[in-house]
Amino acid sequence: MTLRPTSPGRDLKVRYLYLGGAMLAGLVVLAVNLYRLQIIQGDEYLAKSQENFIKPIRVRADRGMIKDRRGEILADSRPSFDAFVTPAFCQRCVAEVLPRLATYLQWDEVQQARIEAQVKGTRGPARFQPISVRVDLTRDELDVLNAHPDELPGVDLVPVPHRNYRSGAQLAHVLGYMNEVTQDELDSLNSKGGGYALGDYAGRRGIERYFESRLRGQDGLRKEVVNARGESMRDDQGLIGGSDEVPPKPGKNVVLSIDSRLQAEAERVFPGVAGTVVALDVRTGFILAMMSRPSFDPNVLTGRVSAAQMTAMAKDPLQPMMFRSVAMHYSPGSTFKPITMLAALKSGQFNAHSFVNCTGGYRLGSRVWRCWADRGHGIRDSRQALQSSCDTFFYHVGDVLGLDPIAEMGKALGLGSPTGIGVVGEVPGIMPDVAYHDRATPGGYQKGMALNSAIGQGDDNVTPLQLTLAYAAIANGGTLYQPQLVRRIESVDGKVLEEFQPKVTRQIPIAAEHRALVVDALTAVVNEAGGTATRVRLKDILLAGKTGTAQVQRIGAVREKKEDMDYFERDHAWFAAFAPADDPEIAVVVLNEHAGHGGVESAPTAAAVVQKYFDLKKADASASVVPAVRPPPPVEGPPEKPTEKLPAPGDDAKRKLAAGQPPPDPGEVR
């Protein structure tokens, strides 16, 4: 068989055919892929391409302000700059840029290592997220960084509102402070729609924490065209329209019930190293002043607080971070005696005419419970016993009643349970009854425990806020209020968005005659000879109050002078008061830790706060009066008969006090 020879032309045509088919197939594949890239996945790849040169910039929202009851600003935001590093734009970041930053910003090795670890740990899209490396740059630091932009690629200096506490340490425990959110907190915060990112700050403690969601605004967003180094470029091509910018929304303002003028007066007149002053409106439960000493500066904690500073505060034996008004409890001492008196009167076993003969102590079994007056008070009825703070009378009450009726009255007045203030963390205190001692005390309840509790010792423990509320309830006739620190929430332009009304915890059935006896005795404590606080009697204000000296350690055979004792072994000095006694408006409690006697170390502070309250009330009333048009001259005629003026409640007592001679110095008081 003979093969036909292949024609050269035919062979060439076949090759052209194969080549054309291959090219056609390639064009089809290219067209399909172009369709997929441009049409099907066009939006996705456009967004990815824009990420390479469009940088989103968060525009921080102003945090809402915190104001006092008159609108005076207590906390606001001031302009500042923070330093951020964006790993995606930071060339040779760990090797060169961060060491330079460490030098310029004077980081220690721990700070530098922490930030290097953050930068190294970023992967994928997270590399385009800025990392906060310094909050609230000083003017010198800002100048240095601005002078070396070429040495710091990927480093941005961003204007960020920084929290500013105008009164420093004043009200620090009430306002709280802010610090950076942790990685562990981000998920929980953002699950509630918070929009937080690493480097953001959140409220810690107090108003800042409790009202975080209201105070925090909504950040805005703008986009910038950047080069490969992350440097901003002019957008001449109009790649980003105005619709891409979202303006920030500022947070809401929180208006407190605190009067900053009264707060400043409490800070000024309090003489102690450690302690607290609480003042509140007995008619509403709103707090007017609330100081705790020692305190801390929230401006320091909200920012660049060092590890050494935190360690120093943690090791300070006076515990400046503890809010003494609510987070610590103490034996109330003799300030508890009005509560014991109410329990005694309620029992029916005591009345205004009940009396004891105080010889300096009270015997129960083989033990003698000593009265603070070693020589005794002599015969004392109920009113006189409370006026002179006779321990022996109240030992007798504890012996007759037992512990449970006293505990029942204390619990009714809010002792031994949280007040419900909410804004700040509080401890419940202890109001012991028989069941408590059977459960918590080795050997169970013993009769002598009632004697100790009757004078505010033993296991009786109250917070200063609880005691203030109890006295307010006695003052107003039996209404126990839930304490509140905030009056209203406002928008940035001052529009009221939410207003808080007084909240009643319970009504306590106190017989009118029982309350009258107790209030009369508390008035005598301050205003009559033989009272334990006569040195703080006020000229035009009828002040009712009770001194208290709470033992920290058991008294030995011989009483030591305060000056001869170690500071932490000295008695606590209390004074609890309300005014005016005949129509109460304000209740004040002062605790001066380890200061000695309440009548000497705490009562003057309470009296000064009460005086300031009424001075401010008078000044505010005068300032709000609009001058009236001068009336026309009177028409001539027969003179009118003058109208007889009836004495106001308490006028007779005030006249007697004004005309009387100063009482003798009571000496050692409780």
Steps between C-alpha positions, in 0.01 A plus 500: 500500500633834400454816732395815335747775550384785735450832337700784660205736469259263666732448799536872551124548500458239775755672713325833455176333598644365826662831582176687438309256718748543784481877473123488493494278805735740679278795413198314632679421827615861529151631431349268759752608761456866413125455539549332838741766622320803363136399527454219748772595753555858392376663822709269717825569315425870477469515878824306541681727259374807684629359828845521353485876468189622696553524873194524728547756780283491811379840611471474878179620659504729800403319819206650687569738784431440868352802678392589851141589587547864389663410169861557603724271295677233704635284216531577131733430207801710403698496174797264494702283262556123515770308312396198289698246298344328197704179439411482127663837437783471750808393301766322711272571792647279773861539385512878459179697556399373843852543647494862378159551659628345821778757507280799419227401747736362767343155522643247737582149383166361614300759301709448188474121520122517545450719191741294290300189591177673393647598163646155435170338592295677233399289198288552191258795500598580862828640362303799372355576846688772694649396835507759780854539631476823705200680640490875559837610366664788680581813304870409493429144382270629226766744380768230489285258300388772261865585438587146379217382272734337245654281769162373619308345208165360607488721811202735520432781746123513532297768680296314763279654774653422839304486826553797726397503867490863598505453878777243508469275804174659616210268422741247346324204665162621375607585145740207451758503222571341161759264357567288196274207419667161488481240227283285726250783542461585132261217414266566792500877441442470128229238542291786641570720198778696664727538196817471709847428363835433661634824638154631592425606855203405715372622836629337816313544825243756596301708255743429216438126523131496588399744225758385244241432228346846538823696536671329207421655163506337155825541309493638147699387196691662216718347228838618376709404196842378615816370336682180585651667809157593629557870432198703402477614136288767339183357348497698175314232307197511724530132585326555833175692508360700790250224568786286629540720810287419806501775764545399866217528752594629848394316813227610739561713807440369853383753759567404861311589818836605650552870572868559423508799737380288792741226395790748503398617847497142630848447355621825655372456855564127544809483724584131485759292322234245404124499513186612325221757494154421361223758464158434349155651467277330760192577287616321184807283569708690243863532607633856536864429588704182535872520571744226585857554619764413400411523135674470163532716191289350218698709251804288584318167483334601171814497291864434566496363854816303559533158657694660785213740572245219503721295731539794738123549520440129552752488786382820670362391842237775480357341181427807285308295243239392758178702498444526873145633473367172360776240459619481863299439813571599859356464849267800533565552872257727678346630178306172513332587831200682346418173321526309827275761661236458229509123551463548877203733462336276240523200736278672755742408780652851497348847475602862548506453878713185513829559678816338631753604762838505325791444737755456222408154376245221472537153652380189319603181670864525605593767246463878518440693177656841542334830420713757315461726806708314758334689790154434359214728402271448796129464437411532132161469333460412132550852366792576729663167424504574128604861557801405713562172312484295821622148416353356819143586399543325164671198659183469706286520185707223338466286813122542515417476128758254380663532159222427250274806560803729462608321183145519364494880536849532349403289199178697452712815476717340232797375700654167404390505134606689185339840453446445127705801392619298199741756357782396733580162650394459862527253785188397695633554851389281791193534721540196726213312657493180705494280189805682363704429814382139517622460143818709497631518857680211672284397795194672355302789642575629849291752696785751517497536122172694526669747735779563254260541208281741698783756505607439138793270575548125474420377152295807405651629175354771278614697200491880541237520224276251683525703819417821314189341352394369842527849653316645201217252560480602867503865394221471241272282710576151371560510123809307397614616157719329246801731467564654158789692350352597161214741438469481122650410162531780245579526130804698390281808453353475851168332418380274784483141373440321829425629849528294817239527773537419873474129574356376827647177635245457777284681753603429859218512758655733760249631754485880498561525874804271475650704218427822689689377807802391295513822296462707816790313663718535189426872498607517863828324412603814311302780660473435874751485781602141565480405132804342342522740204414843642820649362353487146169669578398724210368851542198496269457131421354245739738208454421151631776243518678221676867448572664160481837363602539149364763278658747334267646284772375398841561750780746381762496562872623857444382722213789615286516847353471526124848647474650196674344248260603379157292665228323181391408416863318827569123528513296617203326835545139526376240773484154454345262793470204658324362853481290692564384274781145638480473466119789284372648551154854364514667207677877483541727224628870548564743217572853601597703178514722443803448859614367451853181665618206576273399822672844649448629350172185455290219721629660831386523366144133401495396836645706685237340298218150569635579872534636508144187329368273767642735781398493371142123460511463861612746626239331304219158631604630858497661455160179365349278785626399740222487863625138607522361829376493754785142516635314832499502705823233391751170684510468717809247380752462353848780264597421133469508278803821294488453131436612279786782272389472144625826331605633249253582147616829505684503879556465460875793260513710733287423800726594306808826387341587851387439642848677226696860492616749272319497155663811366672748299295377141524855369484527142375195423291363206310 
